C-alpha cells in the first residue's frame, strides 16, 4: 500500500488523552478513532474563537475605517447606559481625551487614537480567527 510518493498509507501514532492513558497503534490504513468528547471540545473552542475573532475583526475594521462613526456610537451609548456601563464608558472617554458633552467625532486628535485601537483590535481578531481555524482540523 504505497502512495505516489512512496510513503506507507498506514497511520501510526499515539491514541489517547495523555501518555499514561493512551496507546501506540498501527491502524493498517484504517482511520484512527477520535474520542468524541475531546473532538466536541476542540470544535466548540474553535467555533468560539472564530466567532469572537470575527466580531473583533469587524469592529476593529469599523474603528480603523470609520472612527467618527464608532466614536459617535460610543458617546451615545455611554450617555444612555446604566450606572456601571456609564462608568466604564466614561473611563474610555477619559483615556481617549474625549469630551462627552461635545462632538468628539469631529475632533482631529481623537480619530488617530480610535484608528490605533481599531488596528490592534483587528489584529487580535485575525489572530483569534487563525487560532480557531488551526484548532478546527
N, C-alpha and C positions, 0 to 999 in steps of 0.2 A: 504494500500500500504506500507507494511513494507519490508525492505530489510533483508538479512540474519543476520544482527547484531542488528535488532530491531529498526533501525532508520527510520524515515519518509522519503520517497523519494522526497517529495516536496522541492523545493528550496525557501528559504526566504532570503531577503536581500535588500539592498539599490540599486536602479537603477537610474542612472543619473551621471552627472559630479561632482556635489557638493551637499551638504546637502540642499541648497536652491532651486536647480533646479530639484532634483530627487524626487523619491517617494519610500516608502517601499512597496514591493509587495510579495504576496504569489502566486507562479506560479502554484501550484496544480500539480506538476510533469512535467510541460511543461518548456522547456529551456527558459532562460531569454534572451530577445533581447538585443544585444550589439550595441551601437552606432557605425556605420560603420566608421565614421571619426576618432574616438578615437582608434578603433581597427587597422586601417591602420597606424595611427601614431605610435602606440606601436610596430607594426610589422616592420615598417620602421626603427625605432630606434633599434630594436632588431637585424635586419639584419646589420645595420651599425656597431653596437657594436661587433657582431660576426665576421664580415669580418675584421674590424680593429684589433680585438683581435687576429684573426688567423694570420694576417700579422705580428703583433708584436711578436707573439709566434714563428713563423717560423724564422724571422730574429734574434730574441733573441737566439733561439736554434743554429742558424748558428754562432753567436758571441760566444756562450758558447762552442760549439764543434769544430769549425774551425776558431779560432780567427785570424790565419795568413792569411787565405783567405779573410775574411771580412776586415782586415786591408789593405791588398793589393788593394781590390776594392775601399776602401775609399781614399787611397792615389792617385790611378789612376784617380778616378772621380774628385777629387779636382784639379788635375793638368790640366784636360780638361775643367773645369767648367768656367762659365762666372764670371763677377765681384762679384756679390752678393754671389753666391754659393761658389766661391773660398774663400771669406772672412769667411763664416760660416765654411767651411771645414778646413781652417787654424786655426780657433778658437778651433775646436775639436782636431786638431793635437797638438796645443799648450797645451790644457788641459791634453791630454794624454802623453805629452812629446814625441811626435813622430817627428822624423827628416824627413821632406818631401823630402829631397834630397837623403837620404839614403834608405836602405831596412829595413823599420820599422818592417815588418812582421817577421824578423829574430831576433829582439831584445827581449831577455827574460823578460825585465822589462815591456814591452808593453802588452804582451799576458795576464797576470793576470788581468790587468785593463779592457781589452776588454772582458774577460770572466765575470768579475763582471758586466759590463754594460749589457752583454747578459743575465745573470741570472735575473737581475732586469727587463729587457725588457720582458723576457719570463714570469715572474710572473705577470707583468702588463697585458700582453696579455691573460694569463689564467684567470685573474680576469675579464677582459672585455668579454671574451667568456662566462664565468659563469654568469655574469650580463645580457648579451644579451639573454642567454638561459632562465634565470629566468623571464625576461620580456616577452618572447615569449608567454608563456602559451598557 
